[in-house]
């Protein structure tokens, strides 16, 4: 990014790329550094269509939030929320119902700093810096408790983030802890990189991301589906992001990049 960097929090290592800032760059945002852009370009070379992949993932987020609103959800916990760009969760949810409440969570300081700036004056939304692999830190945070009533249905969003959690961190146990606080009627929305369709390209992308602070761990469809254990999958089940309740003909176009991220929404009964 050129120009002033007064938005950069103290202590940020601008030479170590982060997934949130790489994603921001791929989406056309401006809160990223030269190191992020260099990795993003290598990412795009290794996995052609990366900008479309990012766009389709963002579109899934929007559609899943709108679906949850239609299901009566009025509170959202967005873990791995990233750097704000057009169509943030609070914008979508509060446009549908101004009473909607949103807690954003990310471990990237730039993401949390910028989120906090755009949420000034919005007492129904907040941003906290925390790591999804430490559920109690997120669930017990006073800012979470102020806005989220765990006795009511919750929209738990982990869009494009669990592929940063290696098997050694036991993603099943992590999700089990989050499920413990979900009231009946709550929903979990997930999306996740997969190597099922383009294993060579995905392997190259995995190598590229080893140079960042957020290595990627793609999972196959069967393994991703296991992450919804204990929940009822909402139709159409586990599909590519473009095929989860599409609302655009462009999403349905036959392009290989559309199949690199799987998506699904599960409901707790």
Phi, psi and omega in degrees: 000135178265165177089199184295144174240038179293346178280356184277120177295154177299143174088358180285129177275103184286349180267353180252108184298147176235150181298322181297319181283328175296315179299319177302315180296315181297332178274359179091014180281175184240007181258070181208165183245172181303319180297324178293318182293323178297314178295319180299321179291322174294321176303312182294328177289317180292324184231083182306144182087015185300324180293322176293322178300315178297318180296316181294325177294319179295323179294323175298318177305312181299312183294323180293321177296316179298322177297316181296323175300316180294335178273003176096003179287133178229013175217139189225137173242107187256100184262126188080041189291334178076190181276129184303138173219189183299136177081046177288160184301317182293328178294315181294311185290317183283338172291324178286321179206114186297345180278353182298143183239140186222131170244120176265141179225131173205155177263002180267116184299326178296319180298314182290320180298313182290323177300315181299323179296315184283346180264002178303129180088355179257100185278003178250015178210147179208167178227134178232149177265117180197169182251133183298339180280003175236072188304318184295328177299322180283311187292330182264358180299134181303328179290325174294313183294333179292324187256335185253125174258105185286359172274352181247157179303140184234143169263105179263118185248125172227072188266115178067037183230329184292341177288357172267359180257113180287163178301331180297339177271359176056070181301332179296316179293322178299312181293327177298321178294318178294321180297332181301332184263000183276120175288155174307138184094351176288158180229149175240122177252126181231147164221156194199135175298142175227151176255012186300320188259331181225067187298324182292312180296319180294323177298322177294320179294321177300319178297318179300315185289348175294343178275357179256178176276000184229076176301153184251143181232086180298153177227150178284170183302315182297317180293319179297319180299326178299335181292346177266014181307134180089357180237157175266122179292132176281134176305138014268020180081213180272118180216176173292157183306320183296335186261003177274098179048057183296147177235016182218138175298329180297326179295333185271355180299144181281099177224136184298329184293342183289345186262010185274344177233125175272153182216156176190163176227129178246150181241137174271125181265000000 
